[in-house]
Amino acid sequence: MKKIYNQTLKWIHTLLRTITPGKNATRGASFGLLTVSIILWVIYSIHIYLKLNDPWILLLSLLLVFLSIFFALALRWGLRVLNKVPPYYQLAVCIASPLLIIMGFTWITPAIIFVLSSLCGAAIFVLLRSKFQNLSNIKKLITAFGILFSFGGLIGLGILYFYDGFDKNQLTNQAKSPKSNISPINAISPSTKGAYSVQKITYGSGKDLNRLEFGSEVDMITESVNGIAFTDKWTGFGGWWRKRHFGFDSKSLPINARVWYPEGKGPFPLALIVHGNHDMQDYSDSGYGYLGELLASKGIILASVDQNFLNESWSNSTGGLNKENDARAWLLLEHLKVWHKWNKTNDHLFYQKIDTSNIALMGHSRGGEAVAHAAMFNQLPFYPDDATIPFNYNYNIKSIVAIAPVDGQYEPAGSRTELKDIDYFTLHGSQDADVSSYMGSQQYERITFKDSLYHFKSGLYIYGANHGQFNESWGKNDTDNPFIGLFNLQPLLSAKNQQKIAKVYISAFLDITLKNKKEYLPLFVDARKGKAWLPETIYLNQFEDSNLQTLTNFDEDFDVSTTTLSNGSIYTKNLSIWREQEIKLNWQKKGSRALFLGWDYNDKNQTSPFESVPDSLIASYNIDFSSIPIDSSSVLVFSMAESKKSSPQKSKEKMTRKGNILDGNRTTNDKNKTSGNESIDFTIQLSDADDHKISFPISEFSPLQNEIRVMLMKTDLLRNNYQSEKVFQTFYFPIKEFQSYNSKLDLSKIERVKFIFDKNETGGVIIDNIGFMKVL
């Protein structure tokens, strides 16, 4: 056998030598390749030169030839250097590099480990296998340095790993401004447990191979459903492993959930909550018990739906299930079908216990996107991607909660999901290292109100909240990487506080939408209304309701002088930036346009530039309108975010310092510059048809919160890599609170809103959705 092997190997080597090109052949191939390439390049360059008649083209083409030669020689030199690296180290580099990259998130962490571990190993082997005293002095010095540097570096990395991280941002919470006098809501905290005794059960197929609560110990048996139309990639090795683990495939998806319900006669509102994507073998549905216990005690049934069988797996590395959010949505409706059946079944535990006119859907991460799709599917007669599949659900879904959702992973018929006449609430954290973009704000923009009922939509951005702590079983780790010490955990809220925020807001939202307890509505405009209920951090609220009468939302056309209101007009004075454009988030566009404004009174030739700016040169933005009924119950509202970036300007004239000086609203010190944590403030002016006016600063509600910049990973500190996003804050000004400023103002004749940028030397803002609503 050995003889046959050696003969075969010898034959292969002989064959390779026979067919391997010789020196003449390789030189000829090189000459041919270069000759043809140079001829084609000359023809290409001459053609462009003749077309443009520009001799610089010929110079550029020659320069590119020399650059190609330079890079070729540099590459050749690099390959020769690499070829001199000992083979053992070449092999180690090739094996270690992909492993370190997979484990390290970014290139910095693997690079540091790469260098330190190599130095450490080299120093150890020199000490163990060489006689240190026989080394030259320079090698002794290098070895000693290698030991100190590598061991010190590795120890430092270990300390850094177990250290929580850094909070270099030092943000000022502008909502705590002393000017802001916010009266609290006169009600008990929505997170206070109710009077009902809470019971827990599970329902499911009874055939689960991994968990008894959905297997042999399940409380109520449900029939599985065929989801093959919604999971077309349950195939290949990934599909095989998924079926092997769970014991079923997409033709027999289980209807599994764990339920917290109030003990009582009922009927009770029903809420479903569904987790998002996570390792399918690290089960996620048990992580919302803190919500289940609270809501059930307050008279709301909560079912936490099991969709772990749709989650990611290591087996997906070869391809498999993805973009399955339509399946997640459809399964939620199948759960509702079961609940409606139980409500009508005599002798069933939930017979006539369910208020089917008051249903809410809640989801986290991919589940947060899925609940929006489910609400849309609920109103459709057919599946939009395949009309041979009928729907016809039509349940009374009143409201949706999206916790740190994604958006656009599934697009029905190639478009984003749009909803109408449904209440919506989304919440997101600044330290979210999984969905590090406020994607719930995208769905927020695609919700409209058309019917005669009261509806509202709201968003809450929470400084210090992450992705995982909204689920008790996910915790601080926002990814599947087990090295949690790579995350910057210092700015993170505690799990208890993050879940407290979720309990307050989600419970309040369901009290409003399912129980008509409108006293909690102001909490969704201003978190300070529930200050006593909430942990201290920065909250940015977004709010819009069906009573809003829009002056301008900047989506109507490309003419910056027009308003959404048909009879309105816009003009400005002395702005350095004025444009309307799409709002960009970290990952995608928001799906809405906004107003970008900037001003700059800085003149380096003046010692006190801001004080000396005359009234005639103060920047302003003016909206003229008519036919909006305004009275003492009206509220001026708009959304606003700070903008750190300015647009390039072709020219900018120096400002003249002559004319009348504004009164003491402006000062000369650096506090009027908006660098760092200094707040942006400016004046709002309302005018009626007789030119009677009232003016007040935005700080009567709150100064504008500075842009929130965060570091998600510890290595971000090395690169000074901050992440930030344009997160809006709703500003809310009840007219009746300012009527006393000018008793002559006729509210019914208000026809102008003016923003006067008179309190900061420089600044930039993004404004959206200016209008009037009714006081809450």
C-alpha positions in Angstrom: 0.0 0.0 0.0 2.8 2.3 0.9 4.6 1.6 -2.4 1.4 2.4 -4.4 1.1 5.7 -2.5 4.7 6.7 -3.2 4.4 5.8 -6.9 1.2 7.9 -7.1 2.8 10.9 -5.4 5.9 10.6 -7.7 3.6 10.5 -10.8 1.8 13.6 -9.7 5.0 15.5 -9.1 6.3 14.4 -12.5 3.0 15.5 -14.2 3.2 18.9 -12.4 6.8 19.5 -13.6 5.8 18.5 -17.1 2.9 21.1 -17.3 4.5 23.9 -15.2 5.5 26.8 -17.5 9.2 27.5 -17.8 11.1 30.8 -17.5 10.6 31.7 -21.1 6.9 31.0 -20.9 6.4 33.1 -17.8 8.5 36.0 -19.2 6.5 35.9 -22.4 3.2 35.8 -20.5 4.3 38.9 -18.5 5.4 40.7 -21.6 2.1 39.9 -23.4 -0.1 41.0 -20.4 1.8 44.3 -20.0 1.9 45.1 -23.7 -1.8 44.6 -24.3 -2.7 46.5 -21.1 -0.5 49.5 -22.0 -1.8 49.6 -25.6 -5.4 49.5 -24.4 -4.5 52.2 -21.7 -3.0 54.5 -24.4 -6.0 54.1 -26.7 -8.3 54.7 -23.7 -6.4 57.9 -22.6 -6.2 59.3 -26.2 -9.9 58.7 -26.7 -10.8 60.7 -23.6 -8.3 63.4 -24.5 -9.8 63.9 -28.0 -13.3 63.9 -26.5 -12.5 66.6 -23.8 -9.6 68.4 -25.6 -7.8 68.7 -22.2 -4.0 68.0 -22.2 -4.2 67.4 -18.4 -5.9 64.1 -19.2 -2.7 62.8 -20.8 -0.7 63.9 -17.7 -3.2 62.1 -15.4 -3.1 58.9 -17.5 0.7 58.9 -17.2 0.6 59.5 -13.5 -1.8 56.5 -13.1 0.7 54.3 -14.9 3.5 55.4 -12.5 1.1 54.8 -9.5 0.3 51.3 -10.8 4.1 50.6 -11.0 4.6 51.9 -7.5 1.8 49.9 -5.9 3.0 46.8 -7.8 6.5 47.1 -6.5 5.2 47.8 -3.0 2.9 44.7 -3.1 5.8 42.6 -4.4 8.0 43.9 -1.5 5.3 43.1 1.0 4.8 39.6 -0.3 8.6 39.0 -0.1 8.6 40.2 3.5 5.7 37.9 4.4 7.4 35.0 2.7 10.4 35.5 5.1 8.0 35.1 8.1 8.7 31.7 9.7 6.2 29.0 8.6 5.0 28.3 12.2 4.1 31.9 12.7 2.4 32.1 9.3 0.3 29.2 10.2 -0.5 30.7 13.6 -1.5 34.0 12.0 -3.8 32.3 9.5 -5.6 30.2 12.2 -5.8 32.9 14.9 -6.9 35.9 12.7 -10.4 34.7 11.8 -11.0 33.4 15.3 -10.0 36.7 16.9 -12.0 38.7 14.4 -15.2 36.6 15.0 -14.8 37.1 18.8 -13.7 40.7 18.8 -16.5 42.8 17.2 -14.1 45.3 15.8 -10.6 45.1 14.4 -9.0 46.9 17.4 -9.6 44.2 20.0 -8.2 41.4 17.8 -5.2 43.6 16.8 -4.3 44.3 20.5 -4.6 40.6 21.5 -2.6 39.7 18.3 0.3 41.9 19.2 0.4 41.2 23.0 0.0 37.4 22.8 2.7 37.2 20.1 5.1 39.2 22.2 4.2 37.2 25.3 4.7 33.9 23.6 8.0 35.0 22.0 9.4 36.2 25.3 8.4 33.0 27.1 10.0 30.7 24.5 13.2 32.7 24.5 13.5 32.4 28.3 12.6 28.7 28.3 14.5 27.5 25.3 17.5 29.9 25.1 20.1 30.7 27.7 19.2 34.3 28.6 22.8 35.0 29.8 24.1 34.0 26.4 22.0 36.5 24.5 23.4 39.7 23.2 22.7 42.8 25.2 20.2 44.2 22.6 18.3 40.8 22.6 18.3 40.8 26.4 16.8 44.3 26.3 14.2 43.3 23.7 13.2 40.2 25.6 12.8 42.1 28.9 10.8 44.8 27.1 8.6 42.1 25.5 7.9 40.4 28.8 7.0 43.7 30.6 5.0 45.1 27.7 3.1 41.9 26.8 2.4 40.8 30.4 1.5 44.3 31.4 -0.7 44.7 28.4 -2.5 41.4 29.0 -3.0 42.3 32.7 -4.3 45.7 31.7 -6.7 44.1 29.2 -8.0 41.9 31.9 -8.5 44.8 34.3 -10.2 46.7 31.5 -12.4 43.7 30.7 -13.8 43.5 34.2 -14.1 47.3 34.6 -17.6 48.6 33.8 -16.3 51.1 31.3 -16.4 54.9 30.8 -19.0 57.6 30.8 -17.1 60.4 29.1 -20.2 62.1 27.8 -21.2 64.0 31.0 -24.5 65.2 29.5 -26.5 67.8 31.2 -30.2 66.9 31.6 -31.7 70.1 30.1 -35.2 69.0 31.3 -34.1 69.8 34.8 -33.9 73.5 34.0 -35.0 75.7 36.9 -37.3 77.6 34.5 -39.4 74.5 33.9 -42.2 74.3 36.4 -43.9 71.0 35.7 -46.8 69.9 37.8 -47.1 66.1 38.3 -50.0 63.9 37.3 -52.5 63.6 40.1 -52.7 59.8 40.0 -51.0 56.7 41.4 -48.0 55.3 39.6 -49.0 53.1 36.7 -46.4 50.6 38.0 -48.2 50.1 41.3 -49.6 46.6 41.5 -53.4 46.3 41.3 -55.9 44.4 43.5 -56.2 41.2 41.5 -54.6 37.9 42.5 -52.4 36.7 39.6 -52.5 33.2 38.2 -50.1 31.6 35.7 -50.6 28.9 33.1 -49.1 27.7 29.8 -50.6 26.6 26.6 -49.0 24.8 23.7 -48.8 21.7 21.5 -47.9 19.4 24.3 -45.1 17.9 22.1 -42.2 20.2 22.9 -39.0 18.2 23.1 -37.1 20.7 25.2 -39.4 22.3 27.7 -41.9 20.6 29.9 -44.1 23.7 30.2 -45.0 23.3 26.5 -44.6 19.5 26.5 -45.9 17.0 28.9 -46.7 19.5 31.7 -48.5 22.1 29.5 -51.8 23.3 31.0 -53.9 23.7 27.8 -53.3 21.9 24.5 -53.5 23.9 21.2 -53.3 22.8 17.6 -50.3 23.5 15.6 -50.5 25.5 12.3 -49.0 25.2 8.9 -46.7 28.2 8.3 -44.8 27.0 5.2 -46.1 30.0 3.2 -44.3 32.4 5.7 -41.1 30.5 6.3 -39.8 29.5 2.8 -36.2 29.2 4.0 -36.7 26.5 6.6 -34.4 24.4 4.4 -30.9 22.9 4.1 -28.7 22.0 7.0 -30.1 24.9 9.1 -33.6 23.7 8.5 -32.6 20.1 9.3 -31.0 21.1 12.5 -33.9 23.3 13.5 -36.3 20.4 13.0 -34.0 18.0 14.8 -33.9 20.3 17.8 -37.6 21.2 18.1 -39.2 18.1 16.6 -41.2 19.9 14.0 -40.8 22.0 10.8 -42.7 24.9 9.2 -45.6 22.7 8.4 -46.5 22.3 12.0 -45.7 25.4 14.0 -46.8 25.3 17.7 -49.1 27.9 19.3 -47.2 28.1 22.6 -47.4 30.8 25.3 -47.2 31.4 29.0 -50.0 33.4 30.5 -50.4 35.7 33.5 -54.1 36.4 34.2 -56.2 38.1 36.9 -58.3 35.9 39.1 -61.8 37.2 38.7 -65.1 37.2 36.7 -63.9 39.5 33.9 -64.1 40.2 31.1 -60.5 41.5 30.9 -58.5 43.2 28.2 -56.0 40.9 26.4 -52.4 41.8 25.5 -49.9 39.6 23.7 -46.2 40.2 23.9 -43.6 38.5 21.7 -39.8 38.4 22.0 -37.4 39.2 19.3 -34.4 37.4 17.7 -32.0 35.6 20.1 -30.3 32.3 20.1 -33.1 29.8 19.6 -31.7 27.5 22.3 -31.6 30.3 24.9 -35.3 30.7 25.3 -36.7 34.2 25.4 -40.4 34.1 26.2 -40.0 33.9 30.0 -38.3 37.3 30.1 -41.5 39.4 30.4 -42.7 38.1 33.8 -42.2 41.5 35.4 -44.8 42.9 33.0 -47.1 39.9 33.3 -47.3 40.1 37.1 -48.0 43.8 37.0 -50.6 43.8 34.2 -52.5 40.8 35.5 -52.7 42.4 38.9 -54.3 45.4 37.2 -56.9 43.4 35.3 -55.2 42.7 32.0 -54.4 39.2 30.7 -50.9 39.0 29.3 -49.7 36.1 27.1 -46.0 35.9 26.3 -45.8 34.1 23.0 -43.1 31.5 22.3 -41.4 32.0 18.9 -38.0 30.7 19.7 -38.3 28.3 16.9 -38.0 31.3 14.5 -34.9 32.6 16.1 -31.3 32.5 14.9 -29.1 29.4 15.3 -25.4 28.5 14.8 -26.7 26.2 12.1 -27.8 29.3 10.1 -24.1 29.9 9.2 -24.7 27.8 6.1 -27.9 29.6 5.2 -31.4 29.2 6.6 -34.4 31.0 8.1 -34.2 34.8 7.8 -36.5 37.8 7.2 -39.2 35.9 8.9 -41.1 38.8 10.5 -44.2 38.1 8.5 -44.3 34.7 10.1 -44.0 36.2 13.5 -46.8 38.6 12.7 -49.1 35.9 11.3 -48.5 33.6 14.3 -49.7 36.4 16.6 -53.0 36.5 14.8 -53.3 32.7 15.0 -52.8 33.1 18.8 -55.7 35.7 18.8 -57.8 33.2 16.9 -57.3 30.7 19.7 -58.2 33.2 22.4 -61.4 34.2 20.6 -62.3 30.5 20.4 -61.7 30.0 24.1 -63.8 33.0 24.9 -66.8 31.3 23.2 -66.2 27.8 24.5 -68.4 26.7 27.4 -66.6 25.2 30.4 -63.3 26.7 29.3 -61.1 28.5 31.8 -61.4 31.7 29.8 -65.0 31.4 28.8 -66.4 35.0 28.6 -63.3 36.2 30.5 -61.8 38.1 27.6 -62.8 41.6 26.5 -62.3 41.0 22.8 -63.0 44.6 22.1 -59.8 45.7 23.8 -56.7 44.0 22.5 -53.1 45.1 22.5 -50.0 43.7 20.8 -46.5 44.2 22.2 -43.2 43.1 20.8 -39.5 43.4 21.5 -36.8 43.8 18.8 -38.0 41.8 15.8 -41.1 41.2 17.7 -41.5 45.0 17.8 -41.6 45.1 14.0 -43.8 42.0 13.9 -46.6 43.6 16.0 -46.9 46.4 13.4 -47.2 43.8 10.6 -49.8 41.8 12.6 -51.9 45.0 13.0 -51.8 45.5 9.3 -52.4 41.8 8.4 -55.4 42.0 10.8 -57.1 44.5 8.5 -56.4 42.7 5.2 -58.5 40.0 3.4 -55.4 38.4 1.9 -51.7 37.9 2.5 -50.1 40.8 0.5 -47.2 38.6 -0.8 -49.5 35.8 -1.9 -53.2 36.6 -2.4 -54.1 32.9 -2.6 -53.8 32.8 1.2 -56.9 34.4 2.9 -56.7 36.3 6.2 -60.0 37.8 7.3 -59.0 38.2 11.0 -60.5 41.6 11.8 -59.9 41.6 15.6 -60.2 44.7 17.7 -56.6 45.5 18.1 -56.6 48.9 19.8 -52.9 49.5 20.4 -49.3 48.5 19.8 -46.2 48.6 21.9 -42.8 48.3 20.2 -39.8 47.8 22.5 -36.5 48.7 20.7 -37.9 47.4 17.4 -36.3 46.8 14.1 -38.0 48.1 10.9 -38.0 46.9 7.3 -36.7 43.4 7.7 -40.0 42.3 6.2 -41.6 44.6 3.6 -45.1 43.6 2.5 -45.3 43.6 -1.3 -41.9 45.4 -1.3 -43.1 48.4 0.8 -42.9 49.5 4.5 -45.9 48.8 6.7 -48.3 51.7 7.1 -50.9 51.8 9.8 -53.9 54.0 10.5 -56.3 54.6 13.4 -54.3 52.7 16.0 -52.5 53.8 19.1 -48.7 53.3 19.0 -46.0 53.5 21.6 -42.3 52.8 21.0 -39.4 53.0 23.4 -35.6 52.7 22.8 -32.4 53.1 24.7 -29.3 55.1 23.9 -27.0 52.2 25.0 -28.7 49.7 22.6 -25.7 47.7 21.2 -28.0 45.4 19.1 -30.4 47.7 17.4 -28.2 50.8 17.6 -30.7 53.0 15.7 -34.0 54.4 16.8 -36.0 52.4 14.3 -39.3 52.6 16.1 -39.4 56.3 15.1 -39.6 55.1 11.4 -42.9 53.2 12.0 -44.0 56.1 14.1 -43.8 58.3 11.0 -46.0 55.8 9.0 -49.0 55.9 11.3 -51.9 58.2 10.4 -55.3 59.0 12.0 -58.3 59.3 9.8 -61.4 58.2 11.7 -63.4 60.3 14.2 -62.0 58.5 17.3 -59.2 59.8 19.5 -55.8 58.2 18.8 -52.3 59.0 19.7 -48.7 57.8 18.9 -45.7 58.3 21.2 -42.1 57.5 21.4 -39.7 57.5 24.4 -35.9 57.6 24.0 -34.1 56.6 27.3 -30.5 57.6 28.1 -28.7 54.6 29.5 -31.1 51.9 28.5 -29.8 49.0 26.5 -31.5 46.3 24.3 -31.5 43.2 26.5 -32.6 44.4 29.9 -36.2 44.9 28.7 -36.2 41.1 28.8 -35.2 39.5 32.1 -33.5 36.5 30.5 -31.4 38.6 28.0 -29.8 41.1 30.5 -26.8 43.3 29.9 -25.5 41.4 26.9 -27.0 42.8 23.7 -25.4 40.2 21.4 -24.5 36.6 21.3 -20.9 37.2 22.1 -20.2 35.8 25.6 -17.5 38.4 26.3 -19.8 40.9 27.9 -16.8 42.8 29.2 -16.2 44.2 25.7 -19.3 46.4 26.2 -19.1 49.9 27.8 -21.4 49.2 30.7 -20.7 52.3 32.8 -23.5 54.4 31.4 -26.0 51.6 31.6 -29.1 51.8 33.8 -29.6 48.9 36.2 -32.0 46.2 35.0 -34.3 47.1 37.8 -34.5 50.7 36.8 -34.8 49.9 33.1 -37.7 47.6 33.8 -39.3 50.1 36.1 -39.4 52.6 33.2 -41.0 49.9 31.0 -43.6 49.1 33.6 -44.5 52.7 34.2 -44.9 53.6 30.5 -46.3 50.3 29.2 -48.8 50.0 32.0 -49.9 53.7 31.5 -50.2 53.2 27.8 -52.4 50.1 28.2 -54.5 51.9 30.9 -55.2 54.7 28.4 -55.8 52.5 25.3 -57.6 49.5 26.8 -59.2 51.1 29.9 -59.7 54.7 28.7 -57.7 56.2 31.7 -56.8 59.4 30.0 -55.2 60.9 33.1 -51.9 59.3 32.1 -51.7 61.0 28.7 -49.5 63.9 29.7 -46.8 61.4 30.7 -46.3 60.7 26.9 -45.6 64.3 26.2 -43.3 65.0 29.1 -41.7 62.3 31.4 -41.3 64.9 34.1 -45.1 64.5 34.7 -44.2 61.2 36.3 -40.9 62.2 37.9 -41.8 60.6 41.2 -42.5 57.3 39.4 -39.4 57.1 37.2 -35.6 56.6 37.7 -33.6 59.7 37.0 -32.1 59.8 33.6 -32.6 61.8 30.3 -36.0 61.1 28.6 -36.9 62.4 25.2 -40.6 62.2 24.4 -42.3 62.3 21.0 -46.0 62.7 20.8 -48.7 63.3 18.3 -52.5 62.8 18.5 -55.5 62.9 16.2 -56.4 66.4 17.4 -53.2 67.9 15.8 -53.8 70.6 13.3 -50.6 70.7 11.3 -49.2 74.0 10.1 -46.2 72.3 8.4 -44.6 68.9 8.5 -42.2 69.6 5.6 -43.3 66.6 3.6 -45.7 68.4 1.3 -43.4 69.5 -1.5 -39.9 70.8 -2.2 -40.8 74.5 -1.9 -39.4 75.6 1.5 -41.7 78.7 1.4 -44.9 76.6 1.5 -46.7 75.0 4.4 -48.7 71.7 4.7 -51.7 74.0 5.4 -52.9 75.1 2.0 -53.1 78.8 2.8 -49.8 79.2 4.7 -46.5 80.7 3.8 -42.9 80.8 5.2 -40.2 83.4 5.1 -37.0 83.8 7.1 -34.4 86.4 8.0 -30.6 86.2 8.5 -30.3 82.4 8.8 -27.0 80.8 7.9 -28.7 77.4 7.3 -32.2 76.9 5.9 -33.3 73.7 4.2 -35.8 70.9 4.3 -34.4 67.4 3.9 -34.8 63.7 4.8 -34.0 62.8 8.4 -31.1 60.2 8.5 -30.8 57.8 11.4 -27.8 55.6 12.1 -29.0 52.8 9.9 -31.6 54.1 7.6 -33.6 57.1 6.6 -36.5 58.0 8.9 -39.1 58.2 6.2 -39.9 61.9 6.9 -38.4 65.3 6.0 -37.7 68.0 8.5 -36.6 71.6 8.7 -32.9 72.3 9.3 -32.1 75.8 10.6 -28.8 77.4 11.8 -27.6 80.8 12.8 -24.2 82.3 13.5 -23.5 85.8 14.9 -19.8 85.2 15.4 -17.5 87.9 14.2 -13.8 87.5 15.3 -13.2 91.2 14.9 -15.5 92.0 17.8 -14.8 91.4 21.5 -18.5 91.1 22.4 -20.1 89.9 19.2 -23.4 88.6 20.4 -24.3 91.7 22.5 -23.6 94.0 19.6 -25.9 92.2 17.0 -28.7 94.6 16.1 -32.3 93.6 16.0 -32.3 93.8 12.2 -29.7 91.0 12.0 -31.3 88.6 14.4 -32.2 85.3 12.6 -35.9 84.3 12.6 -38.2 81.8 11.0 -41.8 82.9 10.3 -45.0 80.9 9.5 -48.0 82.9 8.3 -51.4 81.1 8.2 -55.1 81.4 8.7 -58.2 79.3 9.1 -57.0 77.3 12.1 -59.4 77.7 15.1 -57.3 78.6 18.2 -58.7 79.2 21.7 -57.6 78.9 25.3 -57.6 75.1 25.1 -55.1 75.1 22.2 -51.5 74.0 22.5 -48.6 75.0 20.2 -46.5 71.9 19.6 -43.5 71.0 17.5 -40.7 68.4 17.6 -37.1 69.5 17.7 -33.5 68.1 17.9 -30.1 69.7 18.1 -28.0 69.7 14.9 -24.3 69.7 15.3 -23.6 69.8 11.6 -23.8 72.9 9.4 -24.2 73.1 5.6 -21.3 74.3 3.5 -21.7 77.9 2.5 -20.2 79.4 -0.7 -19.8 82.8 0.9 -20.6 84.5 4.1 -20.5 88.3 4.6 -19.3 89.8 7.9 -22.2 91.1 9.8 -22.5 94.9 10.6 -22.7 95.8 14.2 -24.8 98.9 13.9 -28.4 99.5 14.8 -30.6 98.9 17.8 -29.5 96.5 20.5 -31.9 93.9 21.9 -32.6 94.2 25.6 -31.1 92.0 28.4 -32.2 88.7 26.8 -28.6 88.4 25.4 -25.3 88.4 27.2 -21.7 88.5 26.2 -20.2 85.4 27.9 -19.5 82.0 26.4 -22.7 80.6 27.8 -24.4 81.8 24.6 -22.3 79.4 22.5 -23.8 76.0 22.0 -20.6 74.0 22.2 -20.4 71.2 24.8 -23.3 70.9 27.1 -24.6 74.5 26.8 -28.3 74.5 26.1 -30.1 76.0 23.1 -32.8 78.5 23.9 -34.8 80.9 21.7 -38.0 82.9 21.6 -41.3 81.9 20.2 -43.7 84.7 19.2 -47.4 84.5 18.4 -49.1 87.3 16.5 -52.7 88.0 15.7 -54.2 89.9 12.7 -53.9 93.3 14.6 -50.2 92.6 15.3 -50.7 92.0 19.0 -48.0 89.6 20.2 -47.0 87.3 23.0 -43.4 86.1 23.3 -41.9 83.4 25.5 -38.7 81.3 25.4 -38.7 77.5 24.7 -37.1 77.1 28.1 -40.5 77.8 29.6 -41.0 74.2 28.7 -37.4 73.0 28.5 -34.2 74.1 26.9 -33.3 71.8 24.0 -31.5 68.7 25.0 -28.0 68.5 23.6 -27.3 65.7 21.2 -26.8 62.4 23.0 -23.5 60.8 22.1 -22.6 57.4 23.4 -19.8 54.8 23.3 -21.2 51.3 23.1 -17.9 49.4 23.2 -14.8 50.0 25.4 -12.6 50.1 22.4 -14.6 53.1 21.1 -12.6 55.2 23.6 -9.3 54.5 21.7 -10.8 55.8 18.5 -12.9 58.5 20.2 -15.8 56.9 18.4 -19.1 58.3 19.6 -22.4 57.3 18.2 -25.3 59.7 18.0 -28.6 60.0 16.3 -31.2 62.7 15.6 -33.7 62.0 18.3 -36.6 64.5 18.5 -38.2 66.0 21.6 -41.8 67.3 21.6 -42.2 70.8 22.8 -45.6 71.6 24.3 -46.9 75.2 25.0 -50.5 75.6 26.3 -51.7 79.0 25.0 -53.7 79.7 28.2 -50.4 79.8 30.2 -49.2 82.7 28.2 -52.4 84.8 27.6 -51.6 87.0 30.5 -48.4 88.2 28.7 -50.6 90.4 26.5 -54.4 90.6 27.2 -55.0 92.3 23.8 -54.0 89.2 21.9 -57.0 87.7 20.1 -56.6 84.0 20.1 -59.1 83.5 17.3 -57.1 85.7 15.0 -53.6 84.3 15.5 -52.0 84.1 12.1 -48.3 84.0 12.7 -45.8 81.8 14.6 -42.3 83.1 14.7 -39.1 81.5 16.0 -36.5 84.2 17.0 -33.0 82.9 17.5 -31.9 85.6 20.0 -30.4 83.7 22.9 -27.3 81.9 21.5 -24.4 83.2 19.5 -24.5 80.2 17.2 -26.7 77.1 17.0 -28.4 74.6 14.8 -31.7 72.8 15.2 -33.9 70.4 13.3 -37.7 71.0 13.6 -40.6 68.9 12.5 -44.4 68.8 12.8 -45.3 72.3 13.8 -49.0 72.7 14.7 -51.7 73.1 17.3 -53.5 70.5 19.4 -55.9 70.4 22.3 -54.6 70.5 25.9 -54.3 67.1 27.4 
